[in-house]
Amino acid sequence: MARNIKITLAYDGHDFHGWQVQPGLETVQGTLAEVIGRITGEKVLPQGSGRTDAGVHAEAQVAAFTTDTPIPIENLVVVLNDRLPPAIRVTAIEEADDGFHPRHSAREKTYRYRLYRGDVVPPFLWRYVTHHPYPLDEAAMAAAAAELVGEHDFTSFAAVDPDRAARAASDTGGDPIHATNVRTIYESRFERIGDELVYTVRGNGFLHHMVRNLVGTFLLVGKGTLKPEDIGRILDAKDRSAAGATAPANGLCLVKVEY
């Protein structure tokens, strides 16, 4: 009897070309599919809660796949972690209802972006932070981040992608809410933790490059090029060129997916 297996996994995205399988490139989804296939003898393509970009990390990505294997859940955790590369670890596995889908069923996601403010990045941190030792008005950045809370059209912070609408509709099963650029943000804040300025954002969904584009814009606020109140104007413009540049991938991590 087929089982719907839900996996929670963490990964260091530095050496992967993102989540989504790509011919000839090492990806998290492709690596996971290959290992599951070797274990079960089945051809599977685990579906994730979202497509993290090349270099982006995850503390709790969620994926699922259907299998006929009789291997007990507790044994699957052991054998997967034994055969996956050290950069990918399965932290939990459970059987989910047939209707569960990592992306469609998700209610909230939380991302974190780490800016290292010290002069020298420690060698064991460089994969996971973006170095920015230059002067920034961190209070202004915090005020700008707070402007995002609520429901908005985030077109100005979405990657320019002519195929986005068709892909979004496909990814969400035609869900009209997530096939648009309208999202609801529940939490958007900066906090200083030692030498790091950490941005945390929680919402009901995120667009391609959205968090990195937000951080790139907040950096302009920190430099004084923009003011916190400009965030509303940028949202209203619904124009990618109104916002800042895309921040580097390595500072970004998918922290949690809630169902």
KENUKOL-400885 format. One line per field, with one value per residue (C-alpha): residue in one letter; y, z, x. Coordinates in steps of 0.05 Angstrom, whole numbers, plus 5000, padded with zeros to 4 digits. Last residue first. Layout:
N
residu: [A / ...]
py: [Y / ...]
pz: [Z / ...]
px: [X / ...]
This chain:
259
residu: [Y / E / V / K / V / L / C / L / G / N / A / P / A / T / A / G / A / A / S / R / D / K / A / D / L / I / R / G / I / D / E / P / K / L / T / G / K / G / V / L / L / F / T / G / V / L / N / R / V / M / H / H / L / F / G / N / G / R / V / T / Y / V / L / E / D / G / I / R / E / F / R / S / E / Y / I / T / R / V / N / T / A / H / I / P / D / G / G / T / D / S / A / A / R / A / A / R / D / P / D / V / A / A / F / S / T / F / D / H / E / G / V / L / E / A / A / A / A / A / M / A / A / E / D / L / P / Y / P / H / H / T / V / Y / R / W / L / F / P / P / V / V / D / G / R / Y / L / R / Y / R / Y / T / K / E / R / A / S / H / R / P / H / F / G / D / D / A / E / E / I / A / T / V / R / I / A / P / P / L / R / D / N / L / V / V / V / L / N / E / I / P / I / P / T / D / T / T / F / A / A / V / Q / A / E / A / H / V / G / A / D / T / R / G / S / G / Q / P / L / V / K / E / G / T / I / R / G / I / V / E / A / L / T / G / Q / V / T / E / L / G / P / Q / V / Q / W / G / H / F / D / H / G / D / Y / A / L / T / I / K / I / N / R / A / M]
py: [5469 / 5509 / 5513 / 5535 / 5566 / 5574 / 5606 / 5667 / 5696 / 5654 / 5679 / 5749 / 5809 / 5825 / 5899 / 5951 / 5966 / 6012 / 5971 / 5912 / 5952 / 5944 / 6019 / 6013 / 5968 / 6018 / 6075 / 6036 / 6020 / 6094 / 6107 / 6074 / 6124 / 6108 / 6124 / 6131 / 6072 / 6032 / 6046 / 6021 / 5959 / 5950 / 5946 / 5890 / 5855 / 5858 / 5833 / 5774 / 5758 / 5762 / 5723 / 5682 / 5700 / 5683 / 5651 / 5657 / 5700 / 5703 / 5747 / 5749 / 5796 / 5787 / 5840 / 5799 / 5818 / 5800 / 5788 / 5853 / 5846 / 5861 / 5850 / 5827 / 5785 / 5766 / 5781 / 5768 / 5756 / 5784 / 5769 / 5725 / 5650 / 5641 / 5668 / 5637 / 5566 / 5533 / 5471 / 5513 / 5495 / 5497 / 5564 / 5591 / 5564 / 5597 / 5663 / 5663 / 5649 / 5722 / 5723 / 5788 / 5767 / 5792 / 5852 / 5904 / 5853 / 5845 / 5861 / 5871 / 5839 / 5859 / 5872 / 5903 / 5971 / 5937 / 5922 / 5996 / 6014 / 5960 / 5986 / 6057 / 6031 / 5995 / 6059 / 6026 / 6039 / 5987 / 5918 / 5881 / 5807 / 5762 / 5703 / 5627 / 5603 / 5653 / 5629 / 5577 / 5622 / 5679 / 5741 / 5800 / 5872 / 5855 / 5869 / 5800 / 5803 / 5742 / 5730 / 5687 / 5658 / 5634 / 5600 / 5597 / 5558 / 5501 / 5450 / 5468 / 5467 / 5405 / 5367 / 5327 / 5298 / 5225 / 5238 / 5239 / 5185 / 5213 / 5230 / 5277 / 5309 / 5285 / 5313 / 5342 / 5371 / 5304 / 5270 / 5224 / 5149 / 5140 / 5197 / 5161 / 5093 / 5119 / 5160 / 5104 / 5055 / 5095 / 5100 / 5025 / 4999 / 4970 / 5007 / 5027 / 5100 / 5169 / 5229 / 5289 / 5348 / 5398 / 5445 / 5455 / 5487 / 5507 / 5540 / 5584 / 5577 / 5562 / 5582 / 5550 / 5521 / 5514 / 5465 / 5408 / 5352 / 5287 / 5259 / 5183 / 5126 / 5064 / 5014 / 5035 / 5051 / 5069 / 5111 / 5147 / 5165 / 5191 / 5231 / 5264 / 5283 / 5311 / 5351 / 5380 / 5397 / 5375 / 5396 / 5354 / 5361 / 5405 / 5382 / 5440 / 5455 / 5502 / 5490 / 5456 / 5469 / 5526 / 5499 / 5470 / 5427 / 5411 / 5361 / 5347 / 5289 / 5271 / 5202 / 5189 / 5114 / 5068 / 5000]
pz: [5171 / 5189 / 5151 / 5190 / 5183 / 5109 / 5109 / 5073 / 5083 / 5027 / 4973 / 4962 / 4966 / 4904 / 4887 / 4914 / 4898 / 4846 / 4788 / 4809 / 4795 / 4834 / 4850 / 4911 / 4946 / 4931 / 4958 / 5022 / 5031 / 5022 / 5094 / 5120 / 5081 / 5021 / 5002 / 5076 / 5077 / 5123 / 5078 / 5018 / 5059 / 5071 / 4995 / 4987 / 5046 / 5012 / 4947 / 4983 / 5017 / 4951 / 4908 / 4879 / 4917 / 4989 / 5025 / 5086 / 5122 / 5172 / 5164 / 5208 / 5193 / 5233 / 5243 / 5266 / 5307 / 5372 / 5357 / 5333 / 5314 / 5251 / 5242 / 5196 / 5225 / 5199 / 5125 / 5080 / 5006 / 4941 / 4880 / 4848 / 4835 / 4910 / 4920 / 4857 / 4878 / 4810 / 4839 / 4876 / 4836 / 4770 / 4783 / 4806 / 4744 / 4697 / 4735 / 4740 / 4667 / 4652 / 4711 / 4740 / 4811 / 4861 / 4908 / 4868 / 4855 / 4930 / 4932 / 5005 / 5064 / 5133 / 5163 / 5112 / 5145 / 5204 / 5160 / 5146 / 5220 / 5232 / 5175 / 5204 / 5271 / 5237 / 5205 / 5169 / 5165 / 5127 / 5154 / 5108 / 5102 / 5082 / 5129 / 5125 / 5084 / 5117 / 5187 / 5201 / 5172 / 5220 / 5181 / 5193 / 5204 / 5241 / 5214 / 5190 / 5158 / 5170 / 5134 / 5167 / 5134 / 5165 / 5127 / 5142 / 5122 / 5082 / 5052 / 4979 / 4986 / 5027 / 5000 / 5048 / 5017 / 5027 / 5101 / 5126 / 5150 / 5190 / 5182 / 5222 / 5221 / 5153 / 5142 / 5078 / 5076 / 5103 / 5037 / 5040 / 5048 / 5124 / 5135 / 5091 / 5123 / 5194 / 5180 / 5138 / 5195 / 5242 / 5188 / 5177 / 5108 / 5074 / 5009 / 4968 / 4964 / 4957 / 4969 / 5015 / 5030 / 5086 / 5094 / 5167 / 5177 / 5105 / 5067 / 5004 / 4959 / 4896 / 4906 / 4952 / 4916 / 4963 / 5008 / 4973 / 4928 / 4929 / 4859 / 4861 / 4817 / 4861 / 4883 / 4955 / 4980 / 4914 / 4894 / 4960 / 4950 / 4879 / 4898 / 4956 / 4911 / 4858 / 4908 / 4940 / 4873 / 4838 / 4766 / 4702 / 4690 / 4743 / 4803 / 4845 / 4912 / 4894 / 4853 / 4913 / 4944 / 4990 / 5007 / 5075 / 5089 / 5140 / 5129 / 5149 / 5111 / 5100 / 5071 / 5035 / 5037 / 4980 / 5000]
px: [5024 / 5085 / 5151 / 5213 / 5282 / 5294 / 5363 / 5392 / 5462 / 5492 / 5445 / 5474 / 5425 / 5384 / 5389 / 5342 / 5269 / 5236 / 5264 / 5220 / 5157 / 5092 / 5098 / 5054 / 5105 / 5161 / 5119 / 5105 / 5178 / 5196 / 5173 / 5237 / 5280 / 5322 / 5394 / 5411 / 5459 / 5413 / 5354 / 5395 / 5411 / 5336 / 5328 / 5378 / 5346 / 5278 / 5307 / 5338 / 5271 / 5233 / 5282 / 5224 / 5161 / 5145 / 5086 / 5041 / 5092 / 5149 / 5210 / 5273 / 5331 / 5395 / 5448 / 5509 / 5569 / 5534 / 5461 / 5429 / 5356 / 5317 / 5243 / 5187 / 5131 / 5062 / 5073 / 5014 / 5027 / 4999 / 5043 / 4989 / 4986 / 4989 / 4919 / 4888 / 4908 / 4917 / 4949 / 4999 / 5061 / 5025 / 4993 / 5060 / 5094 / 5044 / 5047 / 5123 / 5138 / 5157 / 5205 / 5230 / 5247 / 5195 / 5206 / 5168 / 5113 / 5102 / 5027 / 5014 / 4979 / 5005 / 5074 / 5120 / 5130 / 5164 / 5224 / 5233 / 5234 / 5287 / 5329 / 5324 / 5348 / 5406 / 5432 / 5490 / 5565 / 5605 / 5623 / 5574 / 5593 / 5536 / 5529 / 5524 / 5583 / 5630 / 5616 / 5670 / 5724 / 5707 / 5686 / 5733 / 5712 / 5648 / 5578 / 5558 / 5489 / 5446 / 5380 / 5326 / 5264 / 5199 / 5143 / 5069 / 5007 / 5038 / 4990 / 5002 / 5077 / 5092 / 5031 / 4987 / 4924 / 4945 / 4955 / 5027 / 5073 / 5131 / 5204 / 5249 / 5318 / 5342 / 5411 / 5441 / 5512 / 5539 / 5521 / 5460 / 5473 / 5476 / 5426 / 5376 / 5390 / 5378 / 5316 / 5286 / 5295 / 5251 / 5198 / 5194 / 5215 / 5153 / 5168 / 5107 / 5128 / 5099 / 5144 / 5145 / 5191 / 5197 / 5257 / 5276 / 5343 / 5353 / 5409 / 5411 / 5473 / 5434 / 5362 / 5311 / 5251 / 5192 / 5155 / 5190 / 5166 / 5205 / 5217 / 5212 / 5235 / 5230 / 5283 / 5269 / 5339 / 5372 / 5312 / 5312 / 5385 / 5374 / 5313 / 5350 / 5408 / 5361 / 5321 / 5384 / 5416 / 5480 / 5478 / 5477 / 5403 / 5370 / 5329 / 5302 / 5333 / 5390 / 5453 / 5485 / 5554 / 5533 / 5464 / 5481 / 5421 / 5367 / 5311 / 5240 / 5210 / 5137 / 5124 / 5058 / 5050 / 5028 / 5000]
